[in-house]
Amino acid sequence: MDEARTFRVAAAQFAVGRDRRANLAASLRMIDAAADRGAKLVVLPEFCNHLSWYDDREQALAAACRRGDDFLGPVAERAARHGLYVKIHVTLAASDGPDGTQRITAASLLYGPDGALAGLADKQVLMGSENDHLDPATEPGPVIDTALGPVGLYSCMEGVVPEVCRSLALRGAHLLLNSLNSFALDEAALHVPVRAAENRVWVVAANKVGPLLPADRIGAISAAMGVPAGALDGAGESQIVAPDGTVVARAPRRGEAVVVADIRVERAADKRRADGTDAFAARRPALYRPIASPPVPAPAFAGARAEQVAAAVVRPSGSGPAAIEDAARLVGEAAGRGAALIVLPELFWYPGGVLPDPRRRPDTEEAQDVLRTLRGALAGRAAYLACSVPLSRGHAGVLLDRDGPVLIQHQLHEGVRHRGWARAGRAQALLTHDTPWGRVAVVLAEDAVQPETLRLAALAGVDTAAVCLGGHAEPWEYTLGLPERAAENRVNLVAAGHGGGAVHALPVEFGLWRSRDAPFDGTISLPDSTAARPGLTLAPVRPGQAVRRLVSRGTDLVGGRPWKLAGALVAARPGDCAPHGTPTPHPRTPATEGAL
């Protein structure tokens, strides 16, 4: 393996039908096209052997490939002919079920430049009708040592939830290869690039174009779904994404295409954020046990969650006393205009949210004065305010109402900016507070960047998270990270930062099977986002929508996570895979952990 070199990689998009021979010919043609462009690796779409629609399991079994058969054999030969890596995805039959029974999986296969099978990964998270006739993976996909660097394989729905890519990256993969079979526009816009940025890895993703359903069924299916027939074509936009989330090559939405980029895989070895914090070293696997444990119900919410309430992002001007005065004015205005939840940036009265001398113990009396001032701005109003302050026990997010603090959330993950005083790592749980309209969590900047944090919030039944960001947030956190946290967890986010912010509200129209009240917009899981300008921004959030987590029939974004195969997320060492075990209950730590 030599990662200290530049390699050309390719993503190929094309149409697939029910004609096996035609599908093979198309696959070989696109491998040839990638080789002609000088690629050393090419990724092909999901389900290259057959459309993913079957009448029954017998039909699915008949269409499935076998290792070395008349479909995969020519693919391996073509890889050897050109001396390149080929990642292909097919349905695969194997007699490895219980008692030798036949299993049919959705499998990613990587063939090496010698034509040998370098690695295979079965799909862990099946989408909709795939659950009818295919079997999910029984073990995590491997990290494959190649001449290009360590590689991980995944496909489509596995990238709409965070666990699969996270596991591969934690186990050392620097290059992730994604095969898609999707008509959803939010794949290319959000779900594909965010996995590169949050894990600081390269992603090469290949989607389909053309009809994804049998021609004789499209009319009936589109009518049943309330989706125009043309919107059920593969959405294309195959792409290559750098570890900072930048899309360095993108194919068009329609038509066959091969896109290439020259990449240095070694860039993915550096997990440091812009401020120097090692994002992987800062993780706290012991906190994440509920993610890799059998699903258990979240604590019940008394009453009914509101269908919609107003939320506010407050970004005051200036610093010091001027910022505190401006914040109080804006908070009072927001509460007066009916905001149920108001969020301020992290340590909002300090420039960039950073103490002048992080080595010195902060002035906690000043923090008490700030909280009293903000509480006064809420006087007589039924609003909640989230902010971040330095306390005697370290850095904390505070949720307060007109009577005072109702939740104190100490920082969970260490970061360079507040090192020395934040005392991160002492808090033992993500805490929640039940308001009359929904369940709320307060999330600080160093915690928001870890995808596990908002996953824990979803598992605890949170429907709305207040996110307080500092001035160090990287561009991808605003454009990709926060929208994805809302989408993959079905949680409203109200995020305030020194450099930006937004309200990411759960949409009323969600998933594949929708009402007919609004035209299909081409997306499946994407929040309604309102960017926050300086000063005051008001926008609705929808707590009641958080209970809707089925993105398709049989596919739950939260409860359907591959918890049995998520051992790497909770292992003390990233290379370990702790076995799954008994359910981990949601913590019932008092909401005001630690005194003000």
C-alpha positions as CSV (number, residue, x, y, z in Angstrom):
1,M,0.0,0.0,0.0
2,D,1.3,3.4,-1.0
3,E,-1.0,6.2,0.0
4,A,1.5,9.0,-0.6
5,R,0.7,9.1,-4.3
6,T,-2.1,10.5,-6.5
7,F,-4.6,8.1,-7.9
8,R,-7.3,8.6,-10.5
9,V,-10.6,7.3,-9.4
10,A,-13.9,7.2,-11.3
11,A,-17.7,6.9,-10.7
12,A,-19.8,5.6,-13.5
13,Q,-23.6,6.1,-13.9
14,F,-25.8,4.3,-16.3
15,A,-29.2,2.6,-16.6
16,V,-30.0,-1.0,-15.6
17,G,-33.1,-3.0,-16.6
18,R,-34.3,-6.6,-16.3
19,D,-32.2,-8.0,-19.2
20,R,-29.1,-9.6,-17.5
21,R,-27.0,-9.7,-20.7
22,A,-27.7,-6.0,-21.4
23,N,-26.9,-5.1,-17.9
24,L,-23.6,-6.9,-18.1
25,A,-22.7,-5.2,-21.4
26,A,-23.4,-1.8,-19.8
27,S,-21.3,-2.6,-16.8
28,L,-18.3,-3.7,-19.0
29,R,-18.7,-0.7,-21.3
30,M,-18.5,1.7,-18.3
31,I,-15.5,-0.1,-16.9
32,D,-13.8,0.3,-20.3
33,A,-14.7,4.0,-20.3
34,A,-13.2,4.5,-16.9
35,A,-10.0,2.7,-17.9
36,D,-9.8,4.9,-21.0
37,R,-9.9,7.9,-18.7
38,G,-6.9,6.5,-16.8
39,A,-8.8,5.5,-13.7
40,K,-7.2,3.0,-11.3
41,L,-10.5,2.4,-9.6
42,V,-14.1,2.6,-10.8
43,V,-17.3,2.4,-8.8
44,L,-20.5,1.2,-10.5
45,P,-24.1,1.7,-9.2
46,E,-26.2,-0.5,-6.9
47,F,-28.0,-3.5,-8.3
48,C,-26.1,-3.8,-11.6
49,N,-27.5,-7.2,-12.4
50,H,-31.2,-6.5,-12.3
51,L,-33.8,-3.9,-11.3
52,S,-34.4,-4.0,-7.5
53,W,-38.1,-4.8,-8.0
54,Y,-39.1,-8.5,-7.8
55,D,-42.5,-10.2,-7.8
56,D,-41.4,-12.8,-5.2
57,R,-38.3,-14.3,-3.6
58,E,-38.1,-17.0,-6.3
59,Q,-37.7,-14.3,-8.9
60,A,-35.1,-12.6,-6.8
61,L,-33.2,-15.9,-6.4
62,A,-33.3,-16.5,-10.1
63,A,-31.9,-13.1,-10.9
64,A,-29.2,-13.2,-8.2
65,C,-25.5,-13.6,-9.1
66,R,-23.2,-16.4,-7.8
67,R,-19.5,-15.9,-7.3
68,G,-17.6,-16.5,-10.5
69,D,-20.8,-16.8,-12.6
70,D,-21.5,-15.5,-16.1
71,F,-22.1,-12.0,-14.8
72,L,-19.3,-11.6,-12.1
73,G,-16.7,-13.6,-14.0
74,P,-16.6,-11.2,-17.0
75,V,-16.4,-8.2,-14.5
76,A,-13.4,-9.8,-12.8
77,E,-11.8,-10.5,-16.2
78,R,-12.3,-6.9,-17.3
79,A,-10.7,-5.6,-14.0
80,A,-7.7,-7.8,-14.7
81,R,-7.5,-6.7,-18.4
82,H,-7.3,-3.0,-17.5
83,G,-5.4,-3.5,-14.2
84,L,-7.8,-1.5,-12.1
85,Y,-10.1,-1.9,-9.1
86,V,-13.8,-2.4,-9.9
87,K,-16.5,-2.0,-7.3
88,I,-19.7,-3.5,-8.4
89,H,-23.0,-4.1,-6.6
90,V,-25.4,-7.0,-7.3
91,T,-27.8,-9.3,-5.6
92,L,-25.8,-12.3,-4.5
93,A,-27.0,-15.8,-3.7
94,A,-25.1,-18.0,-1.3
95,S,-25.8,-21.2,0.6
96,D,-24.6,-19.8,3.9
97,G,-27.9,-19.4,5.8
98,P,-28.9,-21.5,8.8
99,D,-28.8,-25.2,8.0
100,G,-27.3,-24.4,4.6
101,T,-30.4,-22.5,3.4
102,Q,-30.0,-20.0,0.5
103,R,-29.5,-16.4,1.4
104,I,-29.9,-13.5,-1.1
105,T,-28.0,-10.4,-0.2
106,A,-27.4,-7.0,-1.7
107,A,-23.7,-7.2,-2.1
108,S,-20.8,-4.8,-2.8
109,L,-17.9,-6.6,-4.4
110,L,-14.4,-5.2,-5.0
111,Y,-12.3,-6.8,-7.7
112,G,-8.6,-6.1,-7.7
113,P,-6.3,-5.3,-10.7
114,D,-5.4,-9.0,-10.8
115,G,-9.1,-10.0,-11.2
116,A,-9.3,-11.5,-7.8
117,L,-12.1,-10.7,-5.3
118,A,-10.5,-8.3,-2.9
119,G,-13.5,-7.9,-0.6
120,L,-17.2,-8.3,-0.2
121,A,-19.8,-6.5,2.0
122,D,-23.4,-7.3,2.3
123,K,-25.9,-4.5,2.7
124,Q,-26.8,-3.9,6.4
125,V,-29.7,-1.5,6.0
126,L,-32.3,-2.5,3.4
127,M,-34.7,0.0,1.8
128,G,-38.4,-0.5,1.5
129,S,-39.3,-3.5,-0.8
130,E,-35.7,-4.8,-0.5
131,N,-36.8,-6.2,2.8
132,D,-39.4,-8.4,1.1
133,H,-37.0,-10.7,-0.7
134,L,-33.4,-9.9,0.4
135,D,-31.5,-10.8,3.5
136,P,-29.5,-8.1,5.5
137,A,-25.9,-8.5,6.4
138,T,-24.9,-10.6,9.4
139,E,-21.4,-9.1,9.9
140,P,-19.8,-5.7,9.2
141,G,-18.2,-5.1,5.9
142,P,-14.4,-5.4,5.9
143,V,-11.8,-2.7,5.6
144,I,-9.8,-3.8,2.5
145,D,-6.1,-3.2,2.2
146,T,-5.4,-2.1,-1.4
147,A,-2.6,-0.4,-3.3
148,L,-4.6,2.8,-3.1
149,G,-5.1,2.7,0.6
150,P,-7.6,1.1,3.0
151,V,-11.0,0.9,1.4
152,G,-14.6,0.4,2.7
153,L,-17.7,-0.6,0.8
154,Y,-21.3,0.5,1.3
155,S,-24.4,1.2,-0.7
156,C,-27.3,3.7,-0.9
157,M,-29.5,3.4,2.2
158,E,-26.4,2.6,4.3
159,G,-25.3,6.2,3.7
160,V,-28.6,7.7,4.8
161,V,-27.9,6.7,8.3
162,P,-24.5,7.3,10.0
163,E,-23.4,4.0,11.5
164,V,-22.1,2.1,8.5
165,C,-19.7,4.7,7.2
166,R,-18.7,5.6,10.7
167,S,-17.8,2.0,11.5
168,L,-15.7,1.7,8.3
169,A,-13.8,5.0,9.0
170,L,-13.2,4.1,12.7
171,R,-11.7,0.8,11.6
172,G,-9.3,2.6,9.3
173,A,-10.9,3.1,5.9
174,H,-9.7,6.2,4.1
175,L,-11.7,5.7,0.9
176,L,-15.4,4.7,0.9
177,L,-17.1,3.4,-2.2
178,N,-20.9,3.9,-2.4
179,S,-23.2,2.3,-5.0
180,L,-26.6,3.9,-5.3
181,N,-30.0,3.0,-6.8
182,S,-31.8,6.2,-6.0
183,F,-34.2,8.8,-7.4
184,A,-33.8,11.0,-4.4
185,L,-32.2,14.4,-5.0
186,D,-31.1,14.6,-1.4
187,E,-28.6,11.8,-1.9
188,A,-26.2,13.9,-4.0
189,A,-27.0,17.1,-2.2
190,L,-26.6,15.9,1.4
191,H,-26.3,12.2,2.3
192,V,-23.3,11.4,0.1
193,P,-21.0,14.4,0.8
194,V,-21.7,14.5,4.5
195,R,-20.3,11.0,5.1
196,A,-17.0,12.2,3.7
197,A,-16.8,15.4,5.8
198,E,-18.0,13.9,9.2
199,N,-15.5,11.0,8.9
200,R,-12.7,12.9,7.0
201,V,-12.5,10.3,4.3
202,W,-12.8,10.2,0.5
203,V,-16.1,9.0,-1.0
204,V,-16.7,7.8,-4.5
205,A,-20.4,7.4,-5.2
206,A,-22.1,6.1,-8.3
207,N,-25.8,6.4,-8.9
208,K,-28.1,5.2,-11.7
209,V,-30.0,7.0,-14.4
210,G,-33.0,5.8,-16.2
211,P,-36.1,4.0,-14.8
212,L,-35.6,2.2,-11.5
213,L,-38.8,0.2,-11.8
214,P,-40.2,-2.2,-14.5
215,A,-41.7,-0.3,-17.4
216,D,-44.9,-2.2,-17.1
217,R,-45.3,-1.2,-13.4
218,I,-44.2,2.5,-13.4
219,G,-47.6,3.9,-14.0
220,A,-49.3,2.0,-11.2
221,I,-46.5,2.5,-8.8
222,S,-46.2,6.3,-9.4
223,A,-50.0,6.6,-9.0
224,A,-49.9,4.7,-5.7
225,M,-47.0,6.8,-4.4
226,G,-48.3,10.1,-5.7
227,V,-45.0,10.6,-7.5
228,P,-44.7,11.5,-11.2
229,A,-43.3,8.6,-13.3
230,G,-40.3,10.7,-14.4
231,A,-39.3,11.4,-10.8
232,L,-38.8,7.6,-10.3
233,D,-35.7,7.6,-12.6
234,G,-32.3,7.4,-11.1
235,A,-31.1,10.8,-10.0
236,G,-27.6,10.5,-11.3
237,E,-25.1,13.1,-10.0
238,S,-22.5,10.5,-9.3
239,Q,-19.7,12.2,-7.5
240,I,-16.3,12.1,-5.8
241,V,-16.0,13.9,-2.5
242,A,-12.9,15.1,-0.6
243,P,-12.5,14.6,3.2
244,D,-13.7,18.2,3.8
245,G,-17.0,17.6,2.1
246,T,-16.0,19.3,-1.2
247,V,-17.4,17.6,-4.3
248,V,-14.4,17.5,-6.6
249,A,-16.3,15.8,-9.5
250,R,-20.0,15.5,-10.2
251,A,-21.9,13.9,-13.1
252,P,-25.1,15.4,-14.6
253,R,-28.5,14.3,-13.3
254,R,-29.4,12.5,-16.5
255,G,-27.5,10.4,-19.0
256,E,-24.6,8.0,-18.9
257,A,-21.4,9.5,-17.6
258,V,-18.0,8.7,-16.1
259,V,-16.5,11.3,-13.8
260,V,-12.9,11.1,-12.6
261,A,-10.7,12.9,-10.1
262,D,-7.1,12.6,-9.0
263,I,-7.0,12.1,-5.3
264,R,-4.4,11.7,-2.5
265,V,-5.9,9.0,-0.3
266,E,-3.4,9.9,2.5
267,R,-5.4,13.1,3.2
268,A,-7.9,11.0,5.0
269,A,-5.4,9.9,7.6
270,D,-5.6,13.4,9.2
271,K,-8.6,13.6,11.5
272,R,-7.8,17.1,12.8
273,R,-10.4,19.9,12.5
274,A,-9.4,23.4,11.6
275,D,-8.7,24.3,15.2
276,G,-6.4,21.3,15.7
277,T,-8.9,19.0,17.5
278,D,-8.6,15.4,16.5
279,A,-12.2,14.5,15.8
280,F,-11.7,10.8,16.3
281,A,-9.6,11.1,19.4
282,A,-12.2,13.3,21.0
283,R,-14.9,10.6,20.7
284,R,-16.3,8.9,23.9
285,P,-17.3,5.4,22.9
286,A,-18.7,4.5,26.3
287,L,-21.4,7.2,25.9
288,Y,-22.6,5.7,22.7
289,R,-23.6,2.3,24.0
290,P,-27.3,2.8,23.3
291,I,-26.5,3.1,19.6
292,A,-25.1,-0.4,19.5
293,S,-27.7,-1.9,21.8
294,P,-31.0,-3.5,21.0
295,P,-33.7,-0.8,20.5
296,V,-35.7,0.1,23.6
297,P,-38.5,2.7,23.8
298,A,-37.6,6.2,24.8
299,P,-39.0,7.5,28.0
300,A,-42.7,8.5,27.4
301,F,-43.5,12.1,26.8
302,A,-46.4,13.2,28.9
303,G,-49.1,14.8,26.8
304,A,-49.0,15.5,23.0
305,R,-46.1,17.1,21.2
306,A,-47.0,20.2,19.4
307,E,-47.4,20.0,15.7
308,Q,-45.7,23.4,15.3
309,V,-44.1,26.1,17.5
310,A,-42.0,29.1,16.7
311,A,-38.2,29.0,17.2
312,A,-35.7,31.8,17.2
313,V,-32.0,32.1,16.4
314,V,-30.4,35.1,18.1
315,R,-27.0,36.3,16.8
316,P,-26.2,39.5,18.8
317,S,-23.7,42.1,17.6
318,G,-20.5,43.1,19.3
319,S,-18.9,41.5,22.3
320,G,-18.8,42.0,26.0
321,P,-21.4,44.1,27.7
322,A,-22.7,45.4,24.3
323,A,-23.3,41.8,23.1
324,I,-25.1,41.0,26.4
325,E,-27.3,44.0,26.1
326,D,-28.1,43.3,22.4
327,A,-28.8,39.6,23.2
328,A,-31.3,40.6,26.0
329,R,-33.1,43.0,23.6
330,L,-33.3,40.4,20.8
331,V,-34.4,37.6,23.3
332,G,-37.2,39.8,24.6
333,E,-38.3,40.6,21.0
334,A,-38.3,36.9,20.1
335,A,-40.3,35.9,23.2
336,G,-42.7,38.8,22.5
337,R,-43.2,37.5,19.0
338,G,-44.2,34.0,20.3
339,A,-40.9,32.0,20.1
340,A,-41.2,28.9,22.2
341,L,-37.4,28.2,21.9
342,I,-34.6,30.8,21.5
343,V,-31.0,29.8,20.9
344,L,-27.8,31.9,21.3
345,P,-24.3,31.1,20.0
346,E,-21.8,29.4,22.2
347,L,-20.3,31.9,24.8
348,F,-22.0,34.6,22.7
349,W,-20.5,37.6,24.4
350,Y,-16.9,36.5,23.7
351,P,-15.5,37.1,20.2
352,G,-15.7,33.8,18.3
353,G,-17.0,32.1,21.4
354,V,-13.5,31.8,22.8
355,L,-12.2,33.0,26.2
356,P,-9.3,35.5,26.0
357,D,-7.0,33.2,27.9
358,P,-8.4,29.6,27.9
359,R,-5.6,28.6,30.4
360,R,-7.2,30.8,33.1
361,R,-10.2,29.8,35.1
362,P,-13.2,31.8,33.7
363,D,-15.1,34.4,35.6
364,T,-18.2,32.4,36.7
365,E,-19.7,35.4,38.4
366,E,-19.9,37.1,35.0
367,A,-21.7,34.0,33.7
368,Q,-24.3,34.3,36.5
369,D,-24.9,37.9,35.6
370,V,-25.4,37.0,32.0
371,L,-28.0,34.3,33.0
372,R,-29.8,36.8,35.2
373,T,-30.0,39.3,32.4
374,L,-31.3,36.7,29.9
375,R,-33.8,35.5,32.5
376,G,-35.1,39.0,32.9
377,A,-35.6,39.2,29.1
378,L,-37.9,36.2,29.4
379,A,-40.0,37.8,32.2
380,G,-43.7,37.0,31.8
381,R,-43.1,34.9,28.7
382,A,-43.6,31.2,28.1
383,A,-40.4,30.7,26.3
384,Y,-37.2,28.7,26.7
385,L,-33.7,30.0,26.1
386,A,-30.6,28.0,25.3
387,C,-27.1,29.4,25.7
388,S,-23.6,28.4,26.7
389,V,-21.7,29.7,29.8
390,P,-18.6,28.9,31.8
391,L,-19.5,27.4,35.1
392,S,-17.5,26.3,38.1
393,R,-17.6,22.7,36.8
394,G,-16.7,23.7,33.3
395,H,-18.3,24.6,30.0
396,A,-22.1,24.0,29.9
397,G,-25.2,24.6,27.9
398,V,-28.0,26.0,29.9
399,L,-31.8,25.8,29.1
400,L,-33.7,28.3,31.1
401,D,-37.2,29.7,31.4
402,R,-38.5,32.8,33.1
403,D,-38.0,31.0,36.5
404,G,-34.4,30.0,35.9
405,P,-32.4,27.1,34.6
406,V,-34.2,23.8,33.9
407,L,-31.4,21.9,32.3
408,I,-27.6,22.2,32.6
409,Q,-25.7,20.1,29.9
410,H,-21.9,20.0,30.5
411,Q,-19.7,19.6,27.4
412,L,-19.3,16.0,26.5
413,H,-16.3,16.0,24.1
414,E,-12.9,17.6,24.4
415,G,-11.8,20.3,22.0
416,V,-8.7,22.5,21.6
417,R,-10.6,25.9,22.0
418,H,-11.7,25.3,25.5
419,R,-9.0,23.0,26.7
420,G,-7.9,23.7,30.2
421,W,-11.1,25.0,31.6
422,A,-14.1,23.3,29.9
423,R,-13.5,20.0,31.8
424,A,-15.1,18.1,28.9
425,G,-15.4,14.4,29.4
426,R,-16.8,14.5,32.9
427,A,-20.4,14.6,31.9
428,Q,-21.8,11.1,31.6
429,A,-24.9,11.6,29.6
430,L,-26.8,13.7,27.1
431,L,-29.6,15.2,29.2
432,T,-33.2,16.2,28.1
433,H,-36.0,18.4,29.4
434,D,-39.7,18.0,28.6
435,T,-41.4,21.3,27.8
436,P,-45.2,21.6,27.3
437,W,-44.7,21.3,23.5
438,G,-41.8,18.7,23.2
439,R,-38.6,17.2,24.5
440,V,-35.5,19.3,24.2
441,A,-31.7,18.8,24.4
442,V,-28.9,21.4,24.4
443,V,-25.9,20.5,22.3
444,L,-22.6,22.4,22.3
445,A,-20.3,22.8,19.4
446,E,-17.7,20.1,20.2
447,D,-20.6,17.7,20.7
448,A,-22.6,18.6,17.6
449,V,-19.7,17.7,15.3
450,Q,-19.8,14.1,16.5
451,P,-22.7,12.3,14.7
452,E,-23.2,10.0,17.7
453,T,-24.4,12.9,19.9
454,L,-27.6,13.7,18.0
455,R,-28.2,9.9,17.5
456,L,-28.3,9.6,21.3
457,A,-30.7,12.5,21.4
458,A,-33.1,10.7,19.0
459,L,-32.8,7.5,21.0
460,A,-33.8,9.5,24.1
461,G,-36.9,10.8,22.4
462,V,-35.7,14.3,21.7
463,D,-37.8,16.1,19.1
464,T,-36.0,19.5,19.1
465,A,-32.3,20.2,19.8
466,A,-30.8,23.6,20.6
467,V,-27.3,23.7,19.1
468,C,-24.9,26.4,20.3
469,L,-22.0,26.8,17.9
470,G,-18.7,28.7,18.3
471,G,-16.8,30.8,15.7
472,H,-14.6,27.9,14.7
473,A,-17.3,25.8,12.8
474,E,-16.1,24.5,9.5
475,P,-18.2,25.3,6.4
476,W,-19.4,21.7,6.1
477,E,-20.9,21.8,9.5
478,Y,-23.4,24.4,8.5
479,T,-24.1,23.2,4.9
480,L,-24.0,19.4,5.5
481,G,-23.6,18.4,9.1
482,L,-26.5,20.1,10.8
483,P,-29.1,19.4,8.0
484,E,-28.0,15.7,8.1
485,R,-28.3,15.5,11.8
486,A,-31.9,16.7,11.5
487,A,-32.7,14.4,8.6
488,E,-31.1,11.1,9.8
489,N,-32.4,11.4,13.4
490,R,-35.8,13.0,12.7
491,V,-35.0,15.9,15.1
492,N,-35.6,19.6,14.6
493,L,-32.5,21.6,15.1
494,V,-32.3,25.3,16.1
495,A,-28.6,26.2,15.6
496,A,-27.0,29.5,16.5
497,G,-23.3,30.3,15.7
498,H,-21.0,33.2,15.6
499,G,-20.5,32.7,11.9
500,G,-24.0,31.5,11.0
501,G,-26.9,29.3,12.0
502,A,-30.2,28.0,10.8
503,V,-33.5,26.5,11.9
504,H,-33.8,23.0,10.4
505,A,-37.4,21.9,10.8
506,L,-38.8,18.5,10.1
507,P,-41.0,18.6,7.0
508,V,-44.6,17.5,7.0
509,E,-43.9,15.6,3.7
510,F,-41.4,12.9,4.4
511,G,-40.3,9.6,3.0
512,L,-41.4,7.6,0.0
513,W,-45.1,7.2,0.8
514,R,-46.5,10.6,1.3
515,S,-49.8,12.4,1.4
516,R,-51.0,14.0,-1.9
517,D,-51.2,17.5,-0.3
518,A,-48.0,18.8,-1.9
519,P,-46.2,17.9,-5.1
520,F,-43.2,15.5,-4.8
521,D,-40.1,17.7,-4.6
522,G,-37.6,14.9,-5.4
523,T,-36.4,14.5,-1.8
524,I,-37.0,11.7,0.7
525,S,-35.3,12.9,3.9
526,L,-34.4,16.6,4.0
527,P,-35.3,19.3,6.6
528,D,-37.0,22.6,5.8
529,S,-34.1,24.9,6.5
530,T,-34.1,28.7,7.2
531,A,-30.7,30.4,7.3
532,A,-30.2,32.6,10.3
533,R,-29.0,36.2,9.6
534,P,-27.3,38.4,12.1
535,G,-29.8,39.6,14.7
536,L,-33.1,37.7,15.0
537,T,-34.4,34.9,12.8
538,L,-37.8,33.3,13.5
539,A,-38.9,30.1,11.9
540,P,-41.2,27.2,12.8
541,V,-40.2,23.8,14.1
542,R,-42.4,20.7,14.2
543,P,-42.0,18.6,17.3
544,G,-44.9,16.3,16.4
545,Q,-43.1,15.2,13.2
546,A,-40.2,13.6,15.1
547,V,-42.3,10.4,15.8
548,R,-42.4,9.7,12.0
549,R,-39.3,7.8,11.3
550,L,-40.2,5.4,8.5
551,V,-38.5,6.7,5.4
552,S,-40.0,3.8,3.5
553,R,-42.0,0.7,4.3
554,G,-40.0,-1.3,6.8
555,T,-37.1,1.2,7.0
556,D,-36.9,3.2,10.2
557,L,-34.2,5.8,10.2
558,V,-33.6,5.4,14.0
559,G,-35.0,2.1,15.1
560,G,-33.7,0.4,12.0
561,R,-30.1,1.4,12.5
562,P,-27.7,-1.6,12.2
563,W,-27.1,-1.8,15.9
564,K,-25.9,-5.4,15.9
565,L,-23.0,-4.5,13.6
566,A,-22.1,-1.2,15.2
567,G,-19.5,-2.5,17.6
568,A,-16.8,-0.3,16.2
569,L,-18.7,2.8,17.5
570,V,-18.5,1.7,21.1
571,A,-15.1,-0.1,21.0
572,A,-12.4,1.4,23.2
573,R,-10.0,1.1,20.3
574,P,-11.3,1.9,16.8
575,G,-10.0,-1.4,15.4
576,D,-12.0,-3.4,17.9
577,C,-15.6,-4.4,17.3
578,A,-17.4,-4.9,20.6
579,P,-20.2,-7.5,20.3
580,H,-23.7,-6.4,20.7
581,G,-25.4,-7.3,24.0
582,T,-28.3,-6.4,26.2
583,P,-30.4,-3.3,25.8
584,T,-28.8,-0.1,27.3
585,P,-31.5,2.0,29.0
586,H,-31.7,5.7,28.4
587,P,-30.0,7.6,31.2
588,R,-32.3,9.2,33.7
589,T,-29.7,11.6,35.0
590,P,-31.3,14.7,36.7
591,A,-31.8,17.4,34.1
592,T,-29.8,19.9,36.1
593,E,-26.6,17.9,36.5
594,G,-24.3,20.0,38.6
595,A,-25.2,23.3,40.3
596,L,-24.9,26.7,38.9
